[in-house]
Amino acid sequence: MRGKEMRRREFLKALGGVVFLPYLSFGDEVINGAGASFPAPLYWRWAAEYYKETGIRVNYQSIGSGGGVRQIINRTVDFGATDAPLKPEEVEKYKLAQFPTVVGGVAVVYNLPGVKELRLSAKALCAIFMGKVRYWNDPIIQRDNPGVKLPKRRIAVVRRSDASGTTWIFTNFLSKACPEWREKVGYGKAVKWPTGIGAKGNEGVANYVRRVRGAIGYVEFAYALQSKLPFALVENREGNFVPPSVETFKEAARNASWEPEKHFYEVLTWQPGEKAYPIAGATFVLLARDPDRQEINRKVVAFFDWAFRKGDAIALELHYVPLPQEVKDKVRAYWKSYGWL
């Protein structure tokens, strides 16, 4: 446990942030949030800058999207965070509000010394995570990597053990790209995995892949970069192999409608576009629409409004895509409709 905490502190230091202890006030005004690990590096950095400017502390706990949804439904945090957007009827059922903050993507990371570039088709990824392809030199992988010497090494699949929005995005992509996955496994924050070893959080998956030769896993892009893990070029809907990047995430989000009437429900996987990255997704914040939560909701909204105005450079530095101005304006109008701005 001590080693894990030290790695977490080193990770946060490298991101330029600070270590926030959840739910502790230290005598300051505090906003408590919890949920998705996907945006955690960004929220920690935003929180550090916001505290410097306002003296208001934002404590964000990276516990996975499932935990974030559960905690806001139970009203045990000021805001929840999820990469798996709730459908409009779910938002209404639990008397919540939902809005996006940034767009990002899920990188497929691997540990194969000597293999600097790897292309993975949707069919190959499906077969690997189904447990049907067990060695790296399998023909289904080799055919898309001519000239690359792939080892006859066993593939070690690493996936999330907790309820995760990153899993939701990844399995949603597999369900769209692979009929067999859709029929036998499906998608969700947690699924019945056909194979693999579970690890908690994006941090856990990245650490496991980094330690085990022959491993493959999926993590939010910032974790792949921070962990210095190589990531695959993934086949998109047009049949092109594209890397995760700010540009390819933007392309995936280009056709998103972002409708406030649907609480901004939007799925960005397997989108059309020559350069669209197929495993892209937005991350969302959830607030409770209770009369006695008006004041804390105004404080939460003030933080994210600050982030929309002053946080884009940090988002880009950490390889997230800021929302377009017109979408930010829609979100602000949405906040105003509830009296939070």
C-alpha positions in Angstrom: 0.0 0.0 0.0 2.8 2.3 0.9 4.5 1.8 -2.5 1.2 2.4 -4.3 0.6 5.7 -2.4 4.2 6.8 -3.3 3.6 6.1 -7.0 0.3 8.1 -6.8 2.1 11.1 -5.2 4.9 10.9 -7.9 2.2 10.8 -10.6 0.4 13.8 -9.2 3.7 15.7 -8.8 4.6 15.0 -12.4 1.2 16.4 -13.5 2.0 19.6 -11.7 -0.8 19.1 -9.2 -1.0 18.5 -5.5 -2.3 15.5 -3.5 -5.9 16.3 -2.4 -7.2 14.3 0.6 -10.9 13.6 0.0 -13.5 15.1 2.4 -10.9 16.9 4.7 -11.5 20.6 5.0 -8.3 21.9 6.7 -10.4 24.9 7.8 -10.9 26.1 4.3 -14.1 26.2 2.2 -14.4 22.9 0.5 -16.1 21.2 -2.5 -16.1 17.4 -2.5 -16.3 15.4 -5.6 -15.7 11.8 -6.6 -15.9 9.5 -9.5 -14.2 8.8 -12.8 -10.4 8.4 -12.9 -10.5 9.4 -16.6 -10.6 13.2 -15.8 -8.8 13.0 -12.5 -5.4 14.4 -13.6 -7.2 17.4 -15.1 -9.5 18.0 -12.1 -6.6 17.8 -9.7 -4.7 20.4 -11.8 -7.7 22.7 -12.1 -8.4 22.4 -8.4 -4.8 23.4 -7.6 -5.0 26.5 -9.7 -8.5 27.3 -8.4 -7.3 27.1 -4.8 -4.5 29.5 -5.6 -6.9 32.0 -7.0 -9.9 31.7 -4.7 -8.8 29.9 -1.6 -11.6 27.4 -2.2 -10.5 23.8 -2.0 -11.8 21.2 -4.4 -11.2 17.7 -3.2 -11.7 15.1 -6.0 -11.4 11.4 -5.3 -10.7 9.1 -8.2 -12.9 6.1 -7.4 -14.3 5.1 -10.9 -17.4 6.3 -12.7 -19.6 3.7 -10.9 -18.6 5.1 -7.5 -19.2 8.6 -8.7 -22.7 7.9 -9.9 -23.5 5.9 -6.7 -22.3 8.7 -4.4 -24.2 11.5 -6.1 -27.3 9.4 -6.1 -26.8 8.8 -2.3 -26.0 12.5 -1.9 -22.7 11.8 -0.1 -20.7 14.2 -2.4 -21.2 17.6 -3.8 -20.7 16.4 -7.3 -20.2 13.0 -9.0 -18.2 12.4 -12.2 -18.7 9.7 -14.8 -17.4 8.9 -18.3 -20.5 6.8 -19.0 -23.2 9.4 -19.4 -26.6 8.7 -17.8 -29.4 8.5 -20.2 -31.9 11.3 -19.9 -34.5 9.1 -18.2 -31.9 8.1 -15.6 -31.0 11.7 -14.9 -34.6 12.5 -14.3 -35.2 9.4 -12.2 -32.6 10.3 -9.7 -33.3 14.1 -9.9 -29.9 15.0 -11.2 -28.3 17.3 -13.7 -25.6 16.3 -16.1 -23.1 18.3 -18.2 -19.8 17.5 -20.0 -16.5 19.1 -19.1 -13.9 17.9 -21.7 -13.4 15.3 -24.4 -10.7 12.7 -24.3 -9.9 9.2 -25.4 -9.0 5.7 -24.3 -5.6 4.5 -25.4 -4.7 0.8 -25.9 -1.4 0.4 -24.2 1.0 -2.5 -24.4 4.4 -3.8 -23.2 6.4 -5.3 -26.0 10.1 -4.2 -25.8 11.4 -3.4 -29.3 8.0 -2.8 -30.8 7.7 0.9 -31.2 4.6 1.0 -33.4 1.7 -1.4 -33.3 -1.5 -1.4 -35.4 -4.5 -3.1 -34.0 -7.7 -3.7 -36.0 -11.1 -3.8 -34.3 -11.2 -7.5 -35.2 -7.9 -8.1 -33.5 -8.8 -6.2 -30.4 -12.0 -8.0 -30.1 -10.3 -11.4 -30.4 -7.6 -10.4 -27.9 -10.1 -9.3 -25.2 -12.3 -12.3 -26.0 -9.3 -14.5 -25.1 -9.3 -16.1 -28.6 -5.9 -14.6 -29.6 -3.3 -15.6 -27.0 0.1 -14.8 -28.6 1.5 -11.6 -30.1 2.6 -13.2 -33.3 -0.9 -14.4 -34.2 -1.6 -13.8 -37.9 -4.6 -11.5 -37.1 -2.1 -9.1 -35.5 0.8 -9.7 -37.8 -1.0 -9.0 -41.0 -1.6 -5.4 -40.0 2.0 -5.0 -38.9 4.2 -6.0 -41.9 7.9 -5.7 -41.2 7.3 -5.7 -37.4 8.8 -8.7 -35.7 6.2 -9.7 -33.2 7.3 -12.1 -30.5 5.8 -15.5 -29.7 4.9 -14.2 -26.3 1.8 -14.8 -24.4 -0.6 -11.9 -24.3 -1.5 -10.8 -20.8 -4.8 -8.9 -20.9 -5.3 -6.3 -18.2 -8.7 -4.7 -17.6 -10.5 -2.8 -14.9 -11.7 -4.5 -11.8 -13.9 -1.6 -10.6 -17.0 -0.1 -12.2 -15.4 2.3 -14.7 -16.4 4.8 -17.3 -13.2 4.0 -19.2 -14.5 0.4 -19.4 -17.8 1.8 -20.6 -16.2 3.7 -23.4 -13.9 0.8 -24.4 -16.6 -1.9 -24.3 -19.0 0.4 -26.1 -16.4 0.7 -28.9 -16.0 -3.1 -29.0 -19.8 -3.6 -29.1 -20.1 -1.3 -32.1 -17.0 -2.6 -34.0 -17.4 -6.3 -33.2 -20.8 -8.1 -33.5 -19.5 -11.1 -31.4 -18.5 -8.8 -28.5 -21.9 -7.1 -28.6 -23.7 -10.5 -28.5 -21.6 -12.3 -25.9 -20.3 -9.5 -23.6 -21.9 -6.2 -24.3 -20.9 -2.9 -22.7 -21.2 -1.2 -19.4 -19.1 0.2 -16.5 -18.6 -3.4 -15.5 -18.9 -6.4 -17.8 -18.4 -10.2 -17.5 -14.9 -10.3 -19.0 -14.0 -13.4 -21.0 -10.4 -13.1 -20.0 -7.8 -11.0 -18.3 -6.5 -9.7 -14.9 -8.4 -6.9 -13.1 -6.7 -3.8 -11.8 -8.3 -0.8 -10.1 -8.4 2.5 -11.8 -6.6 3.8 -14.8 -3.6 4.1 -12.5 -3.8 0.4 -11.7 -4.1 -0.8 -15.3 -1.1 1.5 -16.4 1.1 0.2 -13.5 0.3 -3.5 -14.3 0.9 -3.1 -18.0 4.2 -1.3 -17.3 5.4 -4.2 -15.1 4.4 -7.2 -17.2 6.0 -8.0 -20.5 3.5 -9.0 -23.1 0.7 -7.1 -21.4 -2.1 -5.1 -23.1 -4.7 -2.8 -21.5 -6.7 0.3 -21.9 -6.3 3.6 -20.1 -7.2 7.2 -20.5 -4.7 8.9 -22.7 -3.1 11.1 -20.1 -2.2 8.0 -18.1 -0.6 6.4 -21.1 1.6 9.4 -21.6 2.4 9.9 -18.0 3.3 6.2 -17.6 5.5 6.4 -20.8 3.7 3.4 -22.2 3.5 2.9 -25.9 0.0 2.9 -27.4 -1.4 1.3 -30.5 -2.8 2.9 -33.6 -6.4 1.6 -33.7 -8.5 0.9 -36.8 -11.4 3.4 -37.0 -14.8 3.2 -38.7 -13.3 4.2 -42.1 -10.7 1.5 -41.9 -7.8 3.8 -41.1 -5.3 3.2 -38.3 -5.1 6.4 -36.1 -3.4 7.2 -32.9 -5.0 8.8 -29.9 -4.4 12.5 -29.9 -6.1 15.9 -29.3 -6.7 16.1 -33.1 -8.2 12.7 -33.5 -10.4 13.2 -30.4 -11.6 16.5 -31.9 -12.5 14.7 -35.1 -14.5 12.1 -33.2 -16.5 14.8 -31.5 -17.1 16.9 -34.6 -20.6 15.7 -35.2 -21.8 15.7 -31.5 -25.0 17.6 -31.0 -24.8 18.2 -27.2 -28.5 18.8 -26.5 -29.3 20.3 -23.1 -32.9 18.8 -23.3 -31.2 15.4 -23.2 -28.8 16.5 -20.4 -26.0 16.4 -23.0 -26.2 12.7 -23.4 -23.6 11.9 -26.2 -21.5 8.9 -27.1 -18.4 9.5 -29.2 -17.2 6.0 -29.9 -16.9 4.6 -33.5 -17.7 7.9 -35.1 -17.3 8.6 -38.8 -14.3 10.6 -40.0 -11.0 9.8 -41.8 -9.0 10.7 -38.7 -11.6 10.1 -36.0 -10.2 8.1 -33.1 -12.7 5.2 -32.5 -12.4 5.1 -28.7 -13.1 8.7 -27.8 -15.5 9.9 -25.1 -16.6 12.9 -23.1 -16.5 13.0 -19.3 -19.5 14.4 -17.3 -20.3 16.0 -14.0 -23.5 15.1 -12.1 -25.3 17.4 -9.6 -28.3 16.7 -7.4 -31.3 18.9 -8.1 -32.5 19.1 -4.5 -33.8 22.4 -3.1 -31.3 22.2 -0.2 -28.4 21.8 -2.6 -28.8 25.1 -4.4 -25.9 26.8 -2.6 -23.4 24.0 -3.0 -24.4 23.6 -6.6 -23.6 27.3 -7.2 -20.2 26.7 -5.8 -19.6 23.6 -7.9 -20.8 25.5 -11.0 -18.5 28.4 -10.2 -15.5 26.0 -10.2 -16.4 24.5 -13.6 -17.3 27.9 -15.0 -13.8 29.1 -13.9 -12.4 26.0 -15.6 -14.3 26.8 -18.8 -12.8 30.3 -18.8 -9.3 29.6 -17.6 -8.6 25.9 -17.8 -8.3 25.2 -21.5 -4.6 25.5 -21.6 -4.2 23.0 -18.8 -6.6 20.6 -20.5 -4.6 20.7 -23.7 -1.3 20.3 -21.8 -2.7 17.1 -20.4 -4.1 16.0 -23.8 -7.8 16.6 -23.2 -10.0 18.5 -25.7 -11.7 21.5 -24.3 -15.4 21.9 -25.2 -16.1 24.3 -28.1 -17.3 27.8 -27.0 -20.8 27.1 -28.3 -21.1 24.0 -26.1 -19.8 25.9 -23.1 -22.5 28.5 -23.7 -25.1 25.7 -23.8 -23.8 24.4 -20.5 -24.0 27.9 -18.9 -27.6 28.3 -20.1 -28.4 24.9 -18.6 -26.9 26.0 -15.3 -28.9 29.2 -15.4 -32.1 27.3 -16.0 -31.6 25.7 -12.5 -30.5 29.0 -10.9 -26.9 28.0 -10.4 -25.3 30.7 -12.4 
